[in-house]
Amino acid sequence: MSVRNALLGLLAQKSRHGYELRSAFVAMLGGEANWDLKPAQVYTTLSRLAEAGLVKQQATLQSGGPEKTIYAITPAGKKELRKWFESPVEASHQQDEVYLKLVLSLATGNADPYHILQTQRASLYRQLHDVTTRRNDTDPERDLAILLLHDQTIMHLEADLRWLDMVEGRLDEIRKQPVPSPLSRTRGRPPNSAKDPPISLPERVKK
C-alpha cells in the first residue's frame, strides 16, 4: 500500500515515467540500502493504478532508447492520495515472525529457542551497525529528513534488542506454561428455537 500511494504522491508532484518514479522514490528514502524498490514493482503498480483510474498515460517519449510512457495522476488519484494522507498508519508489531519462531520452537521441540534468540540478536546488531554508519555519514544540513529516518530505524532496532533480552531472561518461565492453543468448542446442536433457548451462564454452573 505504501508504494502505491508513494507513486501517487510523486505523480502529484509532477508527471513522470517509470524509471523516474523509481529514482525519485529511492532518493526520497535515502538510497537502496533503506528501500530497494524493484523496477518490476513500479511498472506493476502503475498498471494497477491505471486500471483503477487513479493515473493515466499522458505521453510517450523516445530518445535513442526504448519508449517511455509518461504517467499523470487523475482527479480520482488525487482524492485517493488525500485519503491516504489523512489516515493513520496501522502498526504491525503483533505479527512478529521472531515471536512465531519462538512459540513454535517451544511447541514442537524442533529448534532451540535460545539459538533463535542468539541468531536474531546477532542480526539486529549487524543492522544497527550498518544504519548507525549511514546515519553518521548523513549531513544534517542537507538531509535532515533522512537522518531522522535513520534515527527511527535505530530506535526500533534498540527496542527489539531490549525485547530479546527480556524474553531470554524469562524463557525458562515461559517453557513451564502451556503453549497458546484454540479454545475447545462445545459439540452438539446449537439452540435455534424458542423451544430450545440458549442456556445462561448461571444455569450452566448449576448443572
C-alpha positions in Angstrom: 0.0 0.0 0.0 2.8 2.5 0.8 4.5 2.1 -2.6 1.2 2.5 -4.3 0.5 5.8 -2.5 4.1 7.0 -2.8 3.9 6.7 -6.6 0.6 8.7 -6.5 2.4 11.3 -4.4 5.3 11.6 -6.7 3.0 11.9 -9.7 1.1 14.6 -7.8 4.4 16.5 -7.7 4.8 16.1 -11.5 4.2 13.7 -14.3 6.9 11.0 -14.7 7.8 7.8 -16.4 8.5 4.6 -14.5 12.3 4.9 -14.3 12.0 8.5 -12.9 9.4 7.3 -10.4 11.8 4.6 -9.1 14.7 7.0 -8.9 12.7 9.6 -7.1 11.3 7.0 -4.6 14.8 5.6 -3.8 16.3 9.1 -3.4 13.5 10.2 -1.1 14.1 7.1 1.1 17.9 7.7 1.3 19.1 5.1 -1.1 18.6 1.5 -2.0 20.0 0.4 1.4 16.9 1.8 3.0 14.3 0.6 0.4 15.3 -1.1 -2.8 12.2 -0.7 -4.9 12.4 -3.0 -7.9 11.6 -1.7 -11.3 9.1 -4.5 -11.9 7.1 -3.5 -8.8 6.9 0.1 -10.1 5.5 -0.9 -13.5 3.1 -3.5 -12.0 1.9 -0.9 -9.6 1.5 1.7 -12.3 -0.6 -0.8 -14.3 -2.9 -1.4 -11.4 -3.2 2.3 -10.7 -4.2 2.9 -14.3 -6.8 0.1 -14.2 -8.3 1.7 -11.1 -8.4 5.1 -12.9 -6.0 6.7 -10.4 -3.3 7.5 -13.1 -3.4 7.9 -16.8 -0.9 7.7 -19.6 -0.1 11.2 -20.7 2.6 10.9 -23.4 5.3 8.6 -24.8 8.9 9.6 -25.2 11.7 8.0 -27.2 15.2 9.4 -27.3 17.7 6.9 -28.6 16.3 4.1 -26.5 13.0 2.2 -25.7 9.8 4.1 -25.5 9.0 5.6 -22.1 5.4 6.2 -21.1 4.7 9.3 -19.0 2.1 8.9 -16.3 0.0 11.6 -14.7 -2.3 11.5 -11.7 -6.0 11.8 -12.2 -8.6 13.6 -10.0 -9.6 10.2 -8.6 -5.9 9.6 -7.8 -5.6 13.0 -6.0 -8.7 12.1 -3.9 -7.1 8.7 -3.1 -3.9 10.4 -2.1 -5.6 12.9 0.2 -7.5 10.0 1.9 -4.1 8.2 2.5 -2.5 11.4 3.9 -5.5 11.8 6.3 -5.5 8.2 7.5 -3.3 6.8 10.3 -0.8 4.0 9.7 -1.5 0.8 11.5 1.4 -0.7 13.3 2.1 -4.4 12.6 4.0 -5.3 15.7 1.6 -8.1 16.7 2.5 -10.0 13.5 6.1 -10.7 14.6 8.0 -13.6 12.9 10.5 -13.9 15.7 7.7 -14.4 18.2 6.2 -17.0 15.9 9.5 -18.9 15.7 9.9 -18.9 19.5 6.4 -20.2 20.2 6.7 -22.9 17.5 10.2 -23.9 18.8 8.6 -24.4 22.3 5.6 -26.2 20.9 7.4 -28.6 18.6 10.8 -29.0 20.2 12.3 -28.8 16.7 14.6 -25.9 17.4 16.4 -24.4 20.4 14.7 -21.1 21.4 18.0 -19.8 22.9 19.7 -20.3 19.5 16.8 -18.4 17.8 17.3 -15.5 20.2 21.1 -15.5 19.6 20.7 -15.6 15.9 18.2 -12.8 15.9 20.3 -10.7 18.3 23.4 -11.0 16.0 21.4 -10.0 13.0 20.0 -6.9 14.8 23.5 -5.8 15.9 24.7 -6.1 12.3 21.7 -4.0 11.1 22.3 -1.5 14.0 25.9 -1.1 13.0 25.1 -0.6 9.3 22.4 2.0 9.9 24.4 3.8 12.5 27.3 4.1 10.0 24.9 5.5 7.4 23.5 7.9 10.0 26.9 9.2 10.9 27.6 9.8 7.2 24.4 11.8 6.7 24.7 15.6 6.6 22.0 17.2 8.8 22.4 20.5 6.9 21.3 18.8 3.7 19.5 15.6 4.5 17.8 16.1 7.9 14.7 14.1 6.8 16.9 11.1 6.0 18.8 11.5 9.3 15.5 11.3 11.2 14.6 8.2 9.2 17.8 6.6 10.4 17.1 7.7 14.0 13.7 5.9 13.8 15.3 2.7 12.5 17.9 2.8 15.2 15.2 3.3 17.9 13.2 0.3 16.6 16.4 -1.9 16.5 17.3 -1.0 20.0 13.8 -1.7 21.2 13.9 -5.1 19.5 17.2 -5.9 21.3 15.8 -5.0 24.6 12.8 -7.2 24.0 15.1 -10.2 23.1 16.9 -9.6 26.4 13.6 -9.6 28.3 12.4 -12.8 26.6 15.7 -14.6 27.2 15.5 -13.7 30.9 12.1 -15.3 31.2 12.3 -18.1 28.7 12.5 -20.8 31.4 9.4 -19.4 33.0 7.6 -19.4 29.6 8.6 -23.0 29.0 6.7 -24.1 32.1 3.4 -22.7 30.7 1.2 -24.4 28.1 1.6 -23.2 24.6 -1.3 -21.0 23.5 -4.0 -23.1 21.7 -7.6 -22.5 20.5 -10.5 -22.9 22.9 -12.3 -26.2 22.6 -15.8 -26.0 21.1 -18.8 -27.5 22.7 -20.2 -30.2 20.5 -23.9 -30.7 19.8 -26.8 -29.0 18.1 -26.8 -25.2 18.7 -30.1 -23.8 20.2 -32.1 -22.3 17.4 -35.8 -22.0 18.5 -37.9 -20.5 21.3 -38.4 -24.1 22.5 -34.7 -24.6 23.0 -33.4 -21.2 24.3 -29.8 -20.5 25.0 -28.6 -21.6 28.4 -27.4 -18.7 30.5 -24.1 -18.9 32.3 -25.6 -19.3 35.8 -27.7 -22.3 34.6 -24.6 -23.9 33.2 -22.9 -23.5 36.5 -25.8 -25.1 38.4 -25.7 -28.2 36.2 
